[in-house]
Amino acid sequence: MLIKEYRIPLPLTVEEYRVAQLYMIAKKSREESHGQGSGVEIMVNEPYTEGPGGAGQFTHKIYHVGSHLPGI
């Protein structure tokens, strides 16, 4: 079996990508939060080191969907 590996160089490092990803998620959450009864409430946002997959970021969010759902 022949295995080929291709690498696509990115204009940023992995750490810069993670920061940019967190920024864009926060920006999109802020844009979607309009009107009363809608938005994202962030309860906990902290890093962890002893997880099942190693280190990471734990975020507990509550989504208020208010005006995004049709009335019944």
All heavy atoms as TSV, in Angstrom:
chain	resi	resn	atom	element	x	y	z
A	1	MET	N	N	0.839	-1.161	0.000
A	1	MET	CA	C	0.000	0.000	0.000
A	1	MET	C	C	0.895	1.238	0.000
A	1	MET	O	O	1.850	1.339	0.743
A	1	MET	CB	C	-0.897	0.014	1.240
A	1	MET	CG	C	-1.715	1.272	1.298
A	1	MET	SD	S	-2.494	1.670	2.865
A	1	MET	CE	C	-3.500	0.289	3.209
A	2	LEU	N	N	0.563	2.163	-0.860
A	2	LEU	CA	C	1.304	3.411	-0.973
A	2	LEU	C	C	0.527	4.511	-0.262
A	2	LEU	O	O	-0.647	4.740	-0.546
A	2	LEU	CB	C	1.492	3.770	-2.442
A	2	LEU	CG	C	2.235	5.075	-2.712
A	2	LEU	CD1	C	3.667	5.007	-2.210
A	2	LEU	CD2	C	2.202	5.379	-4.194
A	3	ILE	N	N	1.164	5.151	0.701
A	3	ILE	CA	C	0.532	6.246	1.438
A	3	ILE	C	C	1.235	7.535	1.075
A	3	ILE	O	O	2.458	7.626	1.163
A	3	ILE	CB	C	0.615	6.004	2.956
A	3	ILE	CG1	C	-0.141	4.732	3.315
A	3	ILE	CG2	C	0.068	7.204	3.717
A	3	ILE	CD1	C	-0.044	4.360	4.782
A	4	LYS	N	N	0.461	8.515	0.650
A	4	LYS	CA	C	1.014	9.821	0.315
A	4	LYS	C	C	0.505	10.841	1.312
A	4	LYS	O	O	-0.650	10.805	1.708
A	4	LYS	CB	C	0.612	10.246	-1.090
A	4	LYS	CG	C	1.228	9.403	-2.168
A	4	LYS	CD	C	0.899	9.943	-3.526
A	4	LYS	CE	C	1.595	9.102	-4.598
A	4	LYS	NZ	N	1.376	9.646	-5.927
A	5	GLU	N	N	1.370	11.725	1.705
A	5	GLU	CA	C	1.012	12.774	2.647
A	5	GLU	C	C	1.247	14.114	1.992
A	5	GLU	O	O	2.300	14.366	1.429
A	5	GLU	CB	C	1.859	12.663	3.915
A	5	GLU	CG	C	1.555	13.728	4.933
A	5	GLU	CD	C	2.381	13.551	6.187
A	5	GLU	OE1	O	2.450	12.435	6.719
A	5	GLU	OE2	O	2.976	14.555	6.623
A	6	TYR	N	N	0.235	14.962	2.057
A	6	TYR	CA	C	0.338	16.306	1.509
A	6	TYR	C	C	0.222	17.307	2.643
A	6	TYR	O	O	-0.610	17.154	3.518
A	6	TYR	CB	C	-0.765	16.564	0.478
A	6	TYR	CG	C	-0.666	15.665	-0.728
A	6	TYR	CD1	C	-1.403	14.496	-0.805
A	6	TYR	CD2	C	0.176	15.991	-1.777
A	6	TYR	CE1	C	-1.314	13.669	-1.898
A	6	TYR	CE2	C	0.268	15.165	-2.887
A	6	TYR	CZ	C	-0.479	14.012	-2.937
A	6	TYR	OH	O	-0.379	13.196	-4.028
A	7	ARG	N	N	1.031	18.312	2.610
A	7	ARG	CA	C	0.971	19.360	3.627
A	7	ARG	C	C	0.645	20.681	2.961
A	7	ARG	O	O	1.249	21.037	1.953
A	7	ARG	CB	C	2.292	19.461	4.381
A	7	ARG	CG	C	2.583	18.210	5.178
A	7	ARG	CD	C	3.837	18.357	5.967
A	7	ARG	NE	N	4.105	17.091	6.637
A	7	ARG	CZ	C	4.678	16.997	7.813
A	7	ARG	NH1	N	5.068	18.087	8.428
A	7	ARG	NH2	N	4.889	15.838	8.353
A	8	ILE	N	N	-0.308	21.368	3.541
A	8	ILE	CA	C	-0.703	22.668	3.024
A	8	ILE	C	C	-0.224	23.726	4.016
A	8	ILE	O	O	-0.714	23.777	5.145
A	8	ILE	CB	C	-2.229	22.754	2.852
A	8	ILE	CG1	C	-2.698	21.656	1.896
A	8	ILE	CG2	C	-2.640	24.133	2.376
A	8	ILE	CD1	C	-4.180	21.508	1.816
A	9	PRO	N	N	0.740	24.530	3.630
A	9	PRO	CA	C	1.240	25.543	4.565
A	9	PRO	C	C	0.187	26.621	4.803
A	9	PRO	O	O	-0.471	27.093	3.881
A	9	PRO	CB	C	2.466	26.118	3.864
A	9	PRO	CG	C	2.279	25.792	2.419
A	9	PRO	CD	C	1.432	24.557	2.356
A	10	LEU	N	N	0.010	26.975	6.057
A	10	LEU	CA	C	-0.929	28.016	6.438
A	10	LEU	C	C	-0.164	29.292	6.775
A	10	LEU	O	O	0.979	29.230	7.208
A	10	LEU	CB	C	-1.759	27.578	7.641
A	10	LEU	CG	C	-2.665	26.379	7.430
A	10	LEU	CD1	C	-3.340	25.994	8.742
A	10	LEU	CD2	C	-3.706	26.675	6.387
A	11	PRO	N	N	-0.794	30.451	6.601
A	11	PRO	CA	C	-0.108	31.702	6.899
A	11	PRO	C	C	-0.065	32.035	8.395
A	11	PRO	O	O	0.240	33.154	8.762
A	11	PRO	CB	C	-0.927	32.740	6.132
A	11	PRO	CG	C	-2.288	32.170	6.099
A	11	PRO	CD	C	-2.099	30.678	5.997
A	12	LEU	N	N	-0.418	31.072	9.264
A	12	LEU	CA	C	-0.392	31.319	10.697
A	12	LEU	C	C	-0.057	30.029	11.427
A	12	LEU	O	O	-0.173	28.941	10.876
A	12	LEU	CB	C	-1.735	31.879	11.185
A	12	LEU	CG	C	-2.970	31.022	10.993
A	12	LEU	CD1	C	-4.034	31.508	11.968
A	12	LEU	CD2	C	-3.529	31.163	9.609
A	13	THR	N	N	0.351	30.175	12.667
A	13	THR	CA	C	0.713	29.016	13.475
A	13	THR	C	C	-0.545	28.393	14.069
A	13	THR	O	O	-1.635	28.964	14.010
A	13	THR	CB	C	1.655	29.426	14.615
A	13	THR	OG1	O	0.944	30.298	15.504
A	13	THR	CG2	C	2.902	30.111	14.094
A	14	VAL	N	N	-0.400	27.225	14.664
A	14	VAL	CA	C	-1.531	26.541	15.282
A	14	VAL	C	C	-2.077	27.377	16.435
A	14	VAL	O	O	-3.293	27.504	16.601
A	14	VAL	CB	C	-1.122	25.130	15.763
A	14	VAL	CG1	C	-2.238	24.484	16.555
A	14	VAL	CG2	C	-0.731	24.261	14.590
A	15	GLU	N	N	-1.211	27.971	17.229
A	15	GLU	CA	C	-1.652	28.814	18.345
A	15	GLU	C	C	-2.406	30.042	17.839
A	15	GLU	O	O	-3.434	30.415	18.399
A	15	GLU	CB	C	-0.460	29.236	19.205
A	15	GLU	CG	C	-0.854	29.993	20.455
A	15	GLU	CD	C	-1.778	29.205	21.374
A	15	GLU	OE1	O	-1.648	27.972	21.455
A	15	GLU	OE2	O	-2.642	29.847	22.012
A	16	GLU	N	N	-1.931	30.658	16.782
A	16	GLU	CA	C	-2.647	31.803	16.199
A	16	GLU	C	C	-4.007	31.373	15.659
A	16	GLU	O	O	-4.988	32.102	15.788
A	16	GLU	CB	C	-1.818	32.433	15.079
A	16	GLU	CG	C	-0.590	33.156	15.554
A	16	GLU	CD	C	0.298	33.609	14.415
A	16	GLU	OE1	O	0.280	32.966	13.340
A	16	GLU	OE2	O	1.009	34.609	14.596
A	17	TYR	N	N	-4.084	30.172	15.080
A	17	TYR	CA	C	-5.354	29.650	14.574
A	17	TYR	C	C	-6.349	29.466	15.716
A	17	TYR	O	O	-7.518	29.810	15.589
A	17	TYR	CB	C	-5.139	28.335	13.840
A	17	TYR	CG	C	-6.432	27.674	13.432
A	17	TYR	CD1	C	-7.116	28.097	12.306
A	17	TYR	CD2	C	-6.979	26.642	14.195
A	17	TYR	CE1	C	-8.314	27.509	11.930
A	17	TYR	CE2	C	-8.172	26.054	13.830
A	17	TYR	CZ	C	-8.829	26.487	12.696
A	17	TYR	OH	O	-10.008	25.906	12.352
A	18	ARG	N	N	-5.892	28.914	16.839
A	18	ARG	CA	C	-6.785	28.709	17.986
A	18	ARG	C	C	-7.316	30.031	18.525
A	18	ARG	O	O	-8.496	30.139	18.857
A	18	ARG	CB	C	-6.050	27.944	19.083
A	18	ARG	CG	C	-5.828	26.501	18.722
A	18	ARG	CD	C	-5.163	25.735	19.832
A	18	ARG	NE	N	-4.979	24.358	19.434
A	18	ARG	CZ	C	-4.052	23.569	19.904
A	18	ARG	NH1	N	-3.218	24.013	20.817
A	18	ARG	NH2	N	-3.957	22.331	19.492
A	19	VAL	N	N	-6.459	31.031	18.612
A	19	VAL	CA	C	-6.894	32.348	19.073
A	19	VAL	C	C	-7.909	32.932	18.102
A	19	VAL	O	O	-8.948	33.466	18.510
A	19	VAL	CB	C	-5.683	33.295	19.250
A	19	VAL	CG1	C	-6.129	34.720	19.494
A	19	VAL	CG2	C	-4.804	32.811	20.382
A	20	ALA	N	N	-7.642	32.821	16.808
A	20	ALA	CA	C	-8.557	33.344	15.798
A	20	ALA	C	C	-9.893	32.608	15.833
A	20	ALA	O	O	-10.953	33.227	15.689
A	20	ALA	CB	C	-7.933	33.228	14.410
A	21	GLN	N	N	-9.875	31.305	16.058
A	21	GLN	CA	C	-11.109	30.534	16.124
A	21	GLN	C	C	-11.955	30.980	17.316
A	21	GLN	O	O	-13.165	31.178	17.187
A	21	GLN	CB	C	-10.788	29.046	16.229
A	21	GLN	CG	C	-12.021	28.176	16.257
A	21	GLN	CD	C	-11.682	26.719	16.449
A	21	GLN	OE1	O	-10.642	26.374	17.014
A	21	GLN	NE2	N	-12.562	25.848	15.994
A	22	LEU	N	N	-11.333	31.149	18.486
A	22	LEU	CA	C	-12.066	31.628	19.662
A	22	LEU	C	C	-12.640	33.022	19.419
A	22	LEU	O	O	-13.771	33.319	19.809
A	22	LEU	CB	C	-11.154	31.638	20.886
A	22	LEU	CG	C	-10.796	30.271	21.453
A	22	LEU	CD1	C	-9.745	30.419	22.549
A	22	LEU	CD2	C	-12.027	29.572	21.983
A	23	TYR	N	N	-11.872	33.880	18.765
A	23	TYR	CA	C	-12.341	35.240	18.469
A	23	TYR	C	C	-13.567	35.204	17.560
A	23	TYR	O	O	-14.550	35.905	17.795
A	23	TYR	CB	C	-11.219	36.047	17.818
A	23	TYR	CG	C	-11.694	37.380	17.293
A	23	TYR	CD1	C	-11.914	38.446	18.149
A	23	TYR	CD2	C	-11.939	37.561	15.932
A	23	TYR	CE1	C	-12.369	39.670	17.674
A	23	TYR	CE2	C	-12.396	38.776	15.445
A	23	TYR	CZ	C	-12.604	39.819	16.321
A	23	TYR	OH	O	-13.062	41.018	15.848
A	24	MET	N	N	-13.520	34.383	16.502
A	24	MET	CA	C	-14.634	34.337	15.562
A	24	MET	C	C	-15.886	33.720	16.185
A	24	MET	O	O	-17.005	34.145	15.885
A	24	MET	CB	C	-14.241	33.575	14.296
A	24	MET	CG	C	-13.207	34.299	13.452
A	24	MET	SD	S	-13.637	36.000	13.047
A	24	MET	CE	C	-15.094	35.780	12.059
A	25	ILE	N	N	-15.731	32.751	17.064
A	25	ILE	CA	C	-16.878	32.175	17.755
A	25	ILE	C	C	-17.518	33.223	18.652
A	25	ILE	O	O	-18.745	33.372	18.687
A	25	ILE	CB	C	-16.466	30.920	18.557
A	25	ILE	CG1	C	-16.132	29.784	17.598
A	25	ILE	CG2	C	-17.561	30.511	19.532
A	25	ILE	CD1	C	-15.517	28.578	18.260
A	26	ALA	N	N	-16.696	33.991	19.387
A	26	ALA	CA	C	-17.225	35.057	20.245
A	26	ALA	C	C	-17.904	36.138	19.414
A	26	ALA	O	O	-18.963	36.652	19.781
A	26	ALA	CB	C	-16.108	35.653	21.088
A	27	LYS	N	N	-17.314	36.483	18.271
A	27	LYS	CA	C	-17.891	37.516	17.409
A	27	LYS	C	C	-19.243	37.066	16.855
A	27	LYS	O	O	-20.211	37.833	16.860
A	27	LYS	CB	C	-16.928	37.828	16.269
A	27	LYS	CG	C	-17.419	38.917	15.340
A	27	LYS	CD	C	-16.405	39.210	14.258
A	27	LYS	CE	C	-16.934	40.273	13.305
A	27	LYS	NZ	N	-16.002	40.540	12.220
A	28	LYS	N	N	-19.331	35.827	16.398
A	28	LYS	CA	C	-20.590	35.315	15.848
A	28	LYS	C	C	-21.657	35.231	16.938
A	28	LYS	O	O	-22.822	35.540	16.692
A	28	LYS	CB	C	-20.358	33.949	15.208
A	28	LYS	CG	C	-21.555	33.416	14.489
A	28	LYS	CD	C	-21.921	34.298	13.322
A	28	LYS	CE	C	-23.073	33.709	12.551
A	28	LYS	NZ	N	-23.588	34.599	11.544
A	29	SER	N	N	-21.274	34.825	18.139
A	29	SER	CA	C	-22.220	34.770	19.252
A	29	SER	C	C	-22.763	36.158	19.562
A	29	SER	O	O	-23.951	36.333	19.828
A	29	SER	CB	C	-21.557	34.186	20.493
A	29	SER	OG	O	-21.186	32.853	20.286
A	30	ARG	N	N	-21.900	37.156	19.530
A	30	ARG	CA	C	-22.313	38.537	19.805
A	30	ARG	C	C	-23.246	39.040	18.701
A	30	ARG	O	O	-24.234	39.706	18.983
A	30	ARG	CB	C	-21.088	39.432	19.921
A	30	ARG	CG	C	-21.391	40.840	20.372
A	30	ARG	CD	C	-20.144	41.675	20.654
A	30	ARG	NE	N	-19.241	41.744	19.513
A	30	ARG	CZ	C	-18.046	41.169	19.454
A	30	ARG	NH1	N	-17.592	40.482	20.477
A	30	ARG	NH2	N	-17.294	41.271	18.380
A	31	GLU	N	N	-22.971	38.700	17.450
A	31	GLU	CA	C	-23.825	39.125	16.340
A	31	GLU	C	C	-25.208	38.473	16.405
A	31	GLU	O	O	-26.198	39.084	16.031
A	31	GLU	CB	C	-23.166	38.794	15.004
A	31	GLU	CG	C	-21.986	39.668	14.668
A	31	GLU	CD	C	-21.278	39.233	13.402
A	31	GLU	OE1	O	-21.700	38.224	12.789
A	31	GLU	OE2	O	-20.299	39.889	13.022
A	32	GLU	N	N	-25.274	37.239	16.868
A	32	GLU	CA	C	-26.542	36.524	16.950
A	32	GLU	C	C	-27.367	36.949	18.161
A	32	GLU	O	O	-28.525	36.575	18.286
A	32	GLU	CB	C	-26.297	35.014	17.010
A	32	GLU	CG	C	-25.775	34.445	15.720
A	32	GLU	CD	C	-26.800	34.492	14.601
A	32	GLU	OE1	O	-27.994	34.276	14.866
A	32	GLU	OE2	O	-26.394	34.758	13.462
A	33	SER	N	N	-26.780	37.690	19.074
A	33	SER	CA	C	-27.468	38.125	20.287
A	33	SER	C	C	-28.133	39.465	20.036
A	33	SER	O	O	-27.574	40.518	20.282
A	33	SER	CB	C	-26.476	38.259	21.447
A	33	SER	OG	O	-25.853	37.043	21.704
A	34	HIS	N	N	-29.359	39.418	19.534
A	34	HIS	CA	C	-30.105	40.651	19.323
A	34	HIS	C	C	-31.538	40.439	19.791
A	34	HIS	O	O	-32.092	39.354	19.663
A	34	HIS	CB	C	-30.070	41.085	17.856
A	34	HIS	CG	C	-30.670	40.095	16.919
A	34	HIS	ND1	N	-29.971	39.000	16.453
A	34	HIS	CD2	C	-31.906	40.003	16.381
A	34	HIS	CE1	C	-30.748	38.302	15.653
A	34	HIS	NE2	N	-31.938	38.877	15.586
A	35	GLY	N	N	-32.106	41.464	20.335
A	35	GLY	CA	C	-33.467	41.368	20.848
A	35	GLY	C	C	-33.501	40.758	22.233
A	35	GLY	O	O	-32.529	40.164	22.705
A	36	GLN	N	N	-34.627	40.908	22.881
A	36	GLN	CA	C	-34.778	40.385	24.227
A	36	GLN	C	C	-35.045	38.887	24.182
A	36	GLN	O	O	-35.785	38.400	23.341
A	36	GLN	CB	C	-35.915	41.097	24.933
A	36	GLN	CG	C	-35.976	40.812	26.407
A	36	GLN	CD	C	-36.923	41.765	27.113
A	36	GLN	OE1	O	-37.463	42.664	26.494
A	36	GLN	NE2	N	-37.103	41.558	28.389
A	37	GLY	N	N	-34.446	38.155	25.080
A	37	GLY	CA	C	-34.662	36.710	25.147
A	37	GLY	C	C	-33.819	35.908	24.191
A	37	GLY	O	O	-34.098	34.742	23.950
A	38	SER	N	N	-32.786	36.498	23.614
A	38	SER	CA	C	-31.894	35.729	22.751
A	38	SER	C	C	-30.457	36.080	23.097
A	38	SER	O	O	-30.179	37.118	23.651
A	38	SER	CB	C	-32.164	36.016	21.274
A	38	SER	OG	O	-31.777	37.319	20.957
A	39	GLY	N	N	-29.559	35.189	22.768
A	39	GLY	CA	C	-28.152	35.432	23.031
A	39	GLY	C	C	-27.482	34.225	23.655
A	39	GLY	O	O	-28.095	33.186	23.865
A	40	VAL	N	N	-26.209	34.384	23.949
A	40	VAL	CA	C	-25.411	33.335	24.553
A	40	VAL	C	C	-24.887	33.862	25.875
A	40	VAL	O	O	-24.267	34.919	25.927
A	40	VAL	CB	C	-24.235	32.920	23.646
A	40	VAL	CG1	C	-23.403	31.841	24.304
A	40	VAL	CG2	C	-24.732	32.465	22.297
A	41	GLU	N	N	-25.148	33.124	26.930
A	41	GLU	CA	C	-24.660	33.491	28.262
A	41	GLU	C	C	-23.527	32.534	28.617
A	41	GLU	O	O	-23.721	31.321	28.677
A	41	GLU	CB	C	-25.802	33.365	29.259
A	41	GLU	CG	C	-25.469	33.813	30.642
A	41	GLU	CD	C	-26.662	33.688	31.575
A	41	GLU	OE1	O	-27.768	33.329	31.129
A	41	GLU	OE2	O	-26.462	33.948	32.773
A	42	ILE	N	N	-22.328	33.071	28.809
A	42	ILE	CA	C	-21.168	32.246	29.133
A	42	ILE	C	C	-21.038	32.191	30.648
A	42	ILE	O	O	-20.799	33.206	31.303
A	42	ILE	CB	C	-19.893	32.798	28.485
A	42	ILE	CG1	C	-20.048	32.791	26.967
A	42	ILE	CG2	C	-18.680	31.977	28.912
A	42	ILE	CD1	C	-18.909	33.424	26.223
A	43	MET	N	N	-21.219	30.995	31.206
A	43	MET	CA	C	-21.171	30.800	32.654
A	43	MET	C	C	-19.744	30.547	33.137
A	43	MET	O	O	-19.314	31.128	34.111
A	43	MET	CB	C	-22.066	29.625	33.063
A	43	MET	CG	C	-23.507	29.771	32.597
A	43	MET	SD	S	-24.308	31.233	33.237
A	43	MET	CE	C	-24.531	30.759	34.921
A	44	VAL	N	N	-19.017	29.652	32.458
A	44	VAL	CA	C	-17.653	29.281	32.843
A	44	VAL	C	C	-16.818	29.199	31.576
A	44	VAL	O	O	-17.259	28.652	30.580
A	44	VAL	CB	C	-17.622	27.916	33.564
A	44	VAL	CG1	C	-16.204	27.527	33.927
A	44	VAL	CG2	C	-18.506	27.911	34.789
A	45	ASN	N	N	-15.622	29.757	31.608
A	45	ASN	CA	C	-14.694	29.664	30.489
A	45	ASN	C	C	-13.290	29.590	31.067
A	45	ASN	O	O	-12.698	30.601	31.414
A	45	ASN	CB	C	-14.842	30.872	29.559
A	45	ASN	CG	C	-14.025	30.715	28.299
A	45	ASN	OD1	O	-13.559	29.640	27.982
A	45	ASN	ND2	N	-13.844	31.803	27.581
A	46	GLU	N	N	-12.767	28.370	31.198
A	46	GLU	CA	C	-11.465	28.198	31.833
A	46	GLU	C	C	-10.694	27.046	31.182
A	46	GLU	O	O	-11.294	26.085	30.720
A	46	GLU	CB	C	-11.630	27.951	33.327
A	46	GLU	CG	C	-12.491	26.763	33.655
A	46	GLU	CD	C	-12.842	26.658	35.129
A	46	GLU	OE1	O	-12.812	27.676	35.830
A	46	GLU	OE2	O	-13.150	25.545	35.559
A	47	PRO	N	N	-9.381	27.147	31.163
A	47	PRO	CA	C	-8.574	26.057	30.597
A	47	PRO	C	C	-8.468	24.892	31.591
A	47	PRO	O	O	-8.627	25.068	32.792
A	47	PRO	CB	C	-7.211	26.707	30.370
A	47	PRO	CG	C	-7.164	27.828	31.341
A	47	PRO	CD	C	-8.575	28.293	31.533
A	48	TYR	N	N	-8.219	23.698	31.058
A	48	TYR	CA	C	-7.963	22.538	31.898
A	48	TYR	C	C	-6.788	21.771	31.328
A	48	TYR	O	O	-6.462	21.885	30.141
A	48	TYR	CB	C	-9.198	21.641	32.028
A	48	TYR	CG	C	-9.659	21.018	30.730
A	48	TYR	CD1	C	-9.113	19.812	30.285
A	48	TYR	CD2	C	-10.627	21.623	29.953
A	48	TYR	CE1	C	-9.529	19.246	29.104
A	48	TYR	CE2	C	-11.047	21.056	28.770
A	48	TYR	CZ	C	-10.496	19.869	28.352
A	48	TYR	OH	O	-10.899	19.307	27.170
A	49	THR	N	N	-6.120	20.998	32.166
A	49	THR	CA	C	-4.957	20.226	31.724
A	49	THR	C	C	-5.154	18.725	31.894
A	49	THR	O	O	-4.549	17.944	31.186
A	49	THR	CB	C	-3.692	20.648	32.499
A	49	THR	OG1	O	-3.949	20.500	33.900
A	49	THR	CG2	C	-3.317	22.089	32.197
A	50	GLU	N	N	-5.993	18.304	32.821
A	50	GLU	CA	C	-6.185	16.882	33.104
A	50	GLU	C	C	-7.500	16.386	32.520
A	50	GLU	O	O	-8.410	16.014	33.240
A	50	GLU	CB	C	-6.161	16.651	34.627
A	50	GLU	CG	C	-4.891	17.092	35.310
A	50	GLU	CD	C	-3.700	16.236	34.938
A	50	GLU	OE1	O	-3.871	15.022	34.719
A	50	GLU	OE2	O	-2.598	16.787	34.857
A	51	GLY	N	N	-7.624	16.375	31.225
A	51	GLY	CA	C	-8.850	15.914	30.580
A	51	GLY	C	C	-8.648	14.595	29.864
A	51	GLY	O	O	-7.528	14.104	29.748
A	52	PRO	N	N	-9.727	14.010	29.350
A	52	PRO	CA	C	-9.607	12.735	28.645
A	52	PRO	C	C	-8.769	12.829	27.371
A	52	PRO	O	O	-8.120	11.881	26.980
A	52	PRO	CB	C	-11.057	12.361	28.321
A	52	PRO	CG	C	-11.829	13.612	28.453
A	52	PRO	CD	C	-11.091	14.498	29.411
A	53	GLY	N	N	-8.763	13.992	26.733
A	53	GLY	CA	C	-7.978	14.166	25.517
A	53	GLY	C	C	-6.756	15.044	25.736
A	53	GLY	O	O	-6.163	15.529	24.791
A	54	GLY	N	N	-6.395	15.281	26.993
A	54	GLY	CA	C	-5.264	16.160	27.299
A	54	GLY	C	C	-5.759	17.532	27.719
A	54	GLY	O	O	-6.811	17.676	28.320
A	55	ALA	N	N	-5.015	18.549	27.368
A	55	ALA	CA	C	-5.355	19.920	27.743
A	55	ALA	C	C	-6.395	20.489	26.788
A	55	ALA	O	O	-6.520	20.058	25.646
A	55	ALA	CB	C	-4.105	20.789	27.733
A	56	GLY	N	N	-7.151	21.483	27.276
A	56	GLY	CA	C	-8.159	22.103	26.437
A	56	GLY	C	C	-8.816	23.279	27.136
A	56	GLY	O	O	-8.308	23.784	28.130
A	57	GLN	N	N	-9.942	23.677	26.634
A	57	GLN	CA	C	-10.693	24.822	27.157
A	57	GLN	C	C	-12.101	24.344	27.478
A	57	GLN	O	O	-12.781	23.791	26.622
A	57	GLN	CB	C	-10.728	25.951	26.126
A	57	GLN	CG	C	-11.370	27.223	26.603
A	57	GLN	CD	C	-10.446	28.060	27.461
A	57	GLN	OE1	O	-9.246	27.825	27.498
A	57	GLN	NE2	N	-10.997	29.022	28.148
A	58	PHE	N	N	-12.542	24.552	28.721
A	58	PHE	CA	C	-13.893	24.189	29.133
A	58	PHE	C	C	-14.754	25.442	29.125
A	58	PHE	O	O	-14.408	26.446	29.734
A	58	PHE	CB	C	-13.899	23.576	30.532
A	58	PHE	CG	C	-15.286	23.342	31.064
A	58	PHE	CD1	C	-16.057	22.304	30.589
A	58	PHE	CD2	C	-15.818	24.179	32.028
A	58	PHE	CE1	C	-17.335	22.101	31.061
A	58	PHE	CE2	C	-17.098	23.985	32.508
A	58	PHE	CZ	C	-17.856	22.941	32.036
A	59	THR	N	N	-15.876	25.393	28.411
A	59	THR	CA	C	-16.795	26.514	28.344
A	59	THR	C	C	-18.209	26.006	28.581
A	59	THR	O	O	-18.669	25.122	27.873
A	59	THR	CB	C	-16.726	27.214	26.977
A	59	THR	OG1	O	-15.385	27.589	26.718
A	59	THR	CG2	C	-17.589	28.459	26.955
A	60	HIS	N	N	-18.876	26.568	29.582
A	60	HIS	CA	C	-20.277	26.248	29.860
A	60	HIS	C	C	-21.101	27.432	29.382
A	60	HIS	O	O	-20.976	28.534	29.895
A	60	HIS	CB	C	-20.475	26.013	31.351
A	60	HIS	CG	C	-21.900	25.715	31.719
A	60	HIS	ND1	N	-22.284	25.556	33.004
A	60	HIS	CD2	C	-23.017	25.543	30.970
A	60	HIS	CE1	C	-23.590	25.314	33.043
A	60	HIS	NE2	N	-24.039	25.307	31.813
A	61	LYS	N	N	-21.941	27.184	28.367
A	61	LYS	CA	C	-22.750	28.245	27.784
A	61	LYS	C	C	-24.226	27.906	27.921
A	61	LYS	O	O	-24.606	26.738	27.900
A	61	LYS	CB	C	-22.451	28.417	26.289
A	61	LYS	CG	C	-21.050	28.825	25.975
A	61	LYS	CD	C	-20.861	28.922	24.483
A	61	LYS	CE	C	-19.431	29.282	24.137
A	61	LYS	NZ	N	-19.223	29.349	22.689
A	62	ILE	N	N	-25.044	28.941	28.036
A	62	ILE	CA	C	-26.489	28.789	27.996
A	62	ILE	C	C	-26.968	29.592	26.803
A	62	ILE	O	O	-26.707	30.790	26.698
A	62	ILE	CB	C	-27.145	29.298	29.294
A	62	ILE	CG1	C	-26.670	28.475	30.481
A	62	ILE	CG2	C	-28.663	29.238	29.166
A	62	ILE	CD1	C	-27.194	28.957	31.809
A	63	TYR	N	N	-27.650	28.913	25.886
A	63	TYR	CA	C	-28.158	29.556	24.681
A	63	TYR	C	C	-29.615	29.966	24.907
A	63	TYR	O	O	-30.462	29.132	25.193
A	63	TYR	CB	C	-28.065	28.611	23.477
A	63	TYR	CG	C	-26.656	28.328	23.047
A	63	TYR	CD1	C	-25.959	27.243	23.545
A	63	TYR	CD2	C	-26.023	29.157	22.137
A	63	TYR	CE1	C	-24.658	26.988	23.148
A	63	TYR	CE2	C	-24.718	28.915	21.728
A	63	TYR	CZ	C	-24.051	27.830	22.242
A	63	TYR	OH	O	-22.769	27.580	21.852
A	64	HIS	N	N	-29.888	31.235	24.771
A	64	HIS	CA	C	-31.249	31.756	24.847
A	64	HIS	C	C	-31.705	31.992	23.405
A	64	HIS	O	O	-31.186	32.871	22.729
A	64	HIS	CB	C	-31.291	33.063	25.635
A	64	HIS	CG	C	-30.764	32.926	27.033
A	64	HIS	ND1	N	-31.504	32.366	28.052
A	64	HIS	CD2	C	-29.567	33.249	27.576
A	64	HIS	CE1	C	-30.787	32.370	29.158
A	64	HIS	NE2	N	-29.609	32.897	28.903
A	65	VAL	N	N	-32.639	31.179	22.954
A	65	VAL	CA	C	-33.022	31.225	21.552
A	65	VAL	C	C	-34.205	32.152	21.275
A	65	VAL	O	O	-34.477	32.462	20.118
A	65	VAL	CB	C	-33.308	29.825	20.991
A	65	VAL	CG1	C	-32.031	29.023	20.941
A	65	VAL	CG2	C	-34.350	29.110	21.807
A	66	GLY	N	N	-34.892	32.598	22.296
A	66	GLY	CA	C	-35.976	33.568	22.231
A	66	GLY	C	C	-36.604	33.801	20.881
A	66	GLY	O	O	-37.504	33.096	20.457
A	67	SER	N	N	-36.167	34.820	20.151
A	67	SER	CA	C	-36.779	35.224	18.904
A	67	SER	C	C	-36.355	34.378	17.703
A	67	SER	O	O	-36.806	34.616	16.594
A	67	SER	CB	C	-36.442	36.694	18.614
A	67	SER	OG	O	-35.055	36.841	18.467
A	68	HIS	N	N	-35.499	33.383	17.905
A	68	HIS	CA	C	-35.036	32.570	16.792
A	68	HIS	C	C	-35.967	31.393	16.491
A	68	HIS	O	O	-35.815	30.727	15.484
A	68	HIS	CB	C	-33.628	32.034	17.066
A	68	HIS	CG	C	-32.589	33.110	17.136
A	68	HIS	ND1	N	-32.084	33.721	16.010
A	68	HIS	CD2	C	-31.984	33.713	18.178
A	68	HIS	CE1	C	-31.205	34.639	16.357
A	68	HIS	NE2	N	-31.138	34.649	17.678
A	69	LEU	N	N	-36.927	31.126	17.372
A	69	LEU	CA	C	-37.858	30.036	17.155
A	69	LEU	C	C	-39.217	30.571	16.756
A	69	LEU	O	O	-39.652	31.617	17.232
A	69	LEU	CB	C	-37.998	29.205	18.431
A	69	LEU	CG	C	-36.751	28.473	18.902
A	69	LEU	CD1	C	-37.011	27.752	20.224
A	69	LEU	CD2	C	-36.285	27.476	17.873
A	70	PRO	N	N	-39.920	29.858	15.892
A	70	PRO	CA	C	-41.263	30.321	15.504
A	70	PRO	C	C	-42.254	30.142	16.656
A	70	PRO	O	O	-42.132	29.233	17.454
A	70	PRO	CB	C	-41.615	29.419	14.326
A	70	PRO	CG	C	-40.804	28.208	14.519
A	70	PRO	CD	C	-39.528	28.653	15.183
A	71	GLY	N	N	-43.228	31.024	16.716
A	71	GLY	CA	C	-44.264	30.905	17.745
A	71	GLY	C	C	-45.227	29.787	17.432
A	71	GLY	O	O	-45.480	29.465	16.277
A	72	ILE	N	N	-45.749	29.168	18.452
A	72	ILE	CA	C	-46.678	28.052	18.252
A	72	ILE	C	C	-48.083	28.520	18.577
A	72	ILE	O	O	-48.336	29.157	19.537
A	72	ILE	CB	C	-46.298	26.848	19.137
A	72	ILE	CG1	C	-44.949	26.332	18.686
A	72	ILE	CG2	C	-47.343	25.775	19.043
A	72	ILE	CD1	C	-44.424	25.198	19.513
